[in-house]
Amino acid sequence: MDIFGEKLLQIKKAVFLNAVENAALALGVKPPKVKFWEGICPTDNGYSIAHIHLDTKTICIARRYLVALNFDELKEAATHEVAHLIEAKHNVRFATKKENAQLLSWKPPIAYSTTKLSNATKSKRKKKLKKKK
């Protein structure tokens, strides 16, 4: 893997870890450990993106999924696994907890502002636009 690919992999690991922290905080549980595997976890059945060992509270995810998935998919996988700390089975309670974690840990993208511009800022923008014309 080239330097760009390695850097992107490190960013994706950080995104996954951040999503685990946010989901745990939203659900009021202690964040589980995360193990990034070069290959696959020995207990992996080969059908899941990630899985959690409830006995050790450790989430496992293989490098191939970090490479293949986009940021939103990684956040989804992380939140899914953290929700298993509340409910081990895929049932209605699990779905509700996972959805709550997603909603409570959502933050607006960094590129967008959720604050209202002050009148002074609006005035400055208008002046700049007039100067350009």
N, C-alpha and C positions, 0 to 999 in steps of 0.2 A: 504494500500500500504506500502511496506517495505521501509527502508531507501534508498536502491539503486533506487527503483522506484521513490521515491520523488525527489532524486537528479537528476535523468534523466529528470523528469518533469520540474524541474527548468532550466536545460540546454536547453530543447526544447523551453521553454518560451523565453529564451535569444536568441536562434536561430531565432525564429519567430520575435521578436522585432528588431533584427539586420537586418533581411531581409526587414522588413517594412521601417526602416531607410535608408537602401541602395537603395531600389526601389524609395522611395520619393526623395532622393538626385539625382538619375539618371534621374528622370522625372521632377525635378525642382519644386517640390511641398512641402508644409509643411507636415511633417510626421503626420499621423492621430494618435489618441489615440487608445489603444488596450485594450479590456475588455476580460479577461479570465473567462469564466463561469464554475462554478462547474457542473451545469446542462446545460440547453440551454437558449439562449436569448429568452425572451417572444415573440419576433417578428420572430423567426426562423421558417422556413417552414419545417424543418426536412430533407431537400434534399441537403443542401450545407454544405461544410466543414467549411466555414467561410462566413461572409457577412459584408458589410460596410453600416453604416447609413450615408448617404451623408449629411443629415441635421446637424448632430453633428460631422461628420468626425471621427467616431469611428468604428473600426473593432472589431467584436465579433467572438470568437472561443471557442467552448466547450472543456472542459477538456478531454472528450473521444477521440476527434480528436488529441489532443496533445499526448495522450498516444499511439494511434494507428498509427500515421503517422511517417515516417522516416524524417530525416533532410531535404532531397531534396524536399519531398512532402510539408513540412511545408514552405519552402522558396517559392515554387511554389504558394501555397495558399496566402501567404503574398503579393507576387508581384501581383498576380491576383487582390486582393482587392485594393491595392494602385492604380493600373491602372484605377480602377473605379473612382478615383478622377478626371481623365482627361475625361473619357468617361463612362457614366453610363450603356449604352447598350452593349451587346455582339455583336459587329459588326467588320468590318475590321479595323476601326480606333482604337478600343479597343485592338484588337489582335496585331496591330502594336506597340501600346504604351507598352503593356505588354511585347512583345518580346524585345523592346528597353530597357526596365527596366531590363530585365533578362541579356541582353548582357552587358549593361553598369555597372551593379552592380556585375558582375562575378569577382571572385578573385580565384587565384589558391589555391588548398588545402594547408594547412599549412605544411604538410609533404614533399612537393616538393619545390624545389628551381627553380626559373626562372633566376637565375644569372649564369653567366659563371664562371667556376673555374679558378683561376689565375694559371699561370705556376708553381708558388711556391707550391700551394696546390696540384697540379697534381704530382709534384716531390715528395712531402712528402707521398702521397698515394702509389706511385710506390715503394718507399723505404720500407714502411710497408708491402706491399705485398711480396717483396723479402725476408724480414726477416721471414715471416711466412712459406715460402717454405723451 
